[in-house]
Amino acid sequence: MKKVAVFIPDWFWSSIPYEGLTMFLHLKNKMKNDVELLMFENDIRLKRSFDEKDKAKYRFNKQLFLKENPRLIKDWMEFMTATGDYKLVVTGTHIAPKVRLPEMLFPELTFKKELKCPLLMTDIGGTDLFVKKIYSTHICVKGPIWKEYFIKSGYPAENIFVTGTPQYDYYLHADKIFPVEARPLGRKAFYEKYNILQNKELLLVAPSNPGSHKNQFCDNFKTLKRLNHLAKDRNYQILIKTYPNDYVYYDRSDVYNGIYHRMFQRGSTQYDLVATQFQNPTIVESQDHFSAIMHSDKMYNMSGSHVAWETYYTKCNVYTLNYKKQPYYGGAHYLPEGTRLPDSHFNVHLKNIEQIFTAKKFPDKNCPEYMTKEFAHENIAKVIEKMI
């Protein structure tokens, strides 16, 4: 009897190291032996170990993947063959870095035509749904407006499901996520891990992708020393959390291992560069991404990141400089015509950095059409049950 496969592709987010595994375990709990974990044999999640001397500021436990006895494949051609053994394959939106997409490695490969079962892709947040070529036959989106956008782009309406995104489940449904190692830290545990005094408020400095939005980052980089003085005077602790690709700086990028480098400059991570502007900053480990946003009081969105959208699920308020004038504010060239992004719902625009502590305006965060607060893992499981 054919099973359902949860496929972990050639893409690794250091901020969500158990991506795919949480979906697999949720389905395993419901479907028992009718689900299988499918991975590339070269995947970093099966290979990477850490010790105290490791420079990388992220962590995960590879044994949590290995103990599920995943089926291992060598390359995309083996993936295509493997799809013949399943009723359905479910995976995330990013299946590979743009420099090693399947058709680049195998020019003769016509992806959708060679699939032997339906491929269901899940929304991973932000606009990543549209950044890459759509390889799936069916897709889950985080809110109803995204379904409208996909229909406008020509995707069949009957193949689009509004489920929410598993990546946002960490904020409101963490107690239902397995393995427990994937869950965010509670406030007390987070403060203790990073040696933060309990009476401190938290200001999260969050740049965007280090390979993008460089002009805005450079303009706002000049404000960081001033921000350091202001925060100190107001009993705030500065947290630094950069883009997930920044954290794999010390790892080797290889075909099928999931690692893809995006650098602001050679010779340094972006989080180390930002840290030079502060006195005693706290660099947050990448897997504590959700914890940092949950427990921060304010965020400085210094280079136009969609990470601001995640505050829809938290008390954190987002402030930014020089964002409204950027071409990627509220839209992007790769999106379907007429697409509007919810940036205005989450970013309070400042005239100067001092206002991050004095501004009386707060983001409205009222955009249920963009993101649901339902438990996405369960909604996706229900879609799969209907499809098979």
Stockholm file with secondary structure:
# STOCKHOLM 1.0

chainA/1-388         MKKVAVFIPDWFWSSIPYEGLTMFLHLKNKMKNDVELLMFENDIRLKRSFDEKDKAKYRFNKQLFLKENPRLIKDWMEFMTATGDYKLVVTGTHIAPKVRLPEMLFPELTFKKELKCPLLMTDIGGTDLFVKKIYSTHICVKGPIWKEYFIKSGYPAENIFVTGTPQYDYYLHADKIFPVEARPLGRKAFYEKYNILQNKELLLVAPSNPGSHKNQFCDNFKTLKRLNHLAKDRNYQILIKTYPNDYVYYDRSDVYNGIYHRMFQRGSTQYDLVATQFQNPTIVESQDHFSAIMHSDKMYNMSGSHVAWETYYTKCNVYTLNYKKQPYYGGAHYLPEGTRLPDSHFNVHLKNIEQIFTAKKFPDKNCPEYMTKEFAHENIAKVIEKMI
#=GR chainA/1-388 SS CCEEEEEECSCCCTTSTTTTHHHHHHHHHHHGGGEEEEEETTCHHHHCCCCTTCCCSCCCCTHHHHTTCCEEESSHHHHHHHGGGEEEEEEESCCSCTTSCHHHHCTTCCHHHHCSSCEEEECCSTTHHHHSCCCCSEEEESSHHHHHHHHHTTCCGGGEEECCCGGGHHHHCGGGCSSGGGSCCCHHHHHHHTTCCTTCEEEEECCCCTTSCHHHHHHHHTTHHHHHHHHHHTTEEEEECCCGGGGGTTSCCCTTSCCCCCCSSTTSCHHHHHHTTSSSCEECCGGGHHHHHHHCSEEECTTCCGGGGGGGGSSCEEEESSCTTSTTTTCCTTSCTTCCCTHHHHEEECSSTTHHHHCCCCCCCCCTTTCCCSCHHHHHHHHHHHHC
#=GC SS_cons         CCEEEEEECSCCCTTSTTTTHHHHHHHHHHHGGGEEEEEETTCHHHHCCCCTTCCCSCCCCTHHHHTTCCEEESSHHHHHHHGGGEEEEEEESCCSCTTSCHHHHCTTCCHHHHCSSCEEEECCSTTHHHHSCCCCSEEEESSHHHHHHHHHTTCCGGGEEECCCGGGHHHHCGGGCSSGGGSCCCHHHHHHHTTCCTTCEEEEECCCCTTSCHHHHHHHHTTHHHHHHHHHHTTEEEEECCCGGGGGTTSCCCTTSCCCCCCSSTTSCHHHHHHTTSSSCEECCGGGHHHHHHHCSEEECTTCCGGGGGGGGSSCEEEESSCTTSTTTTCCTTSCTTCCCTHHHHEEECSSTTHHHHCCCCCCCCCTTTCCCSCHHHHHHHHHHHHC
//
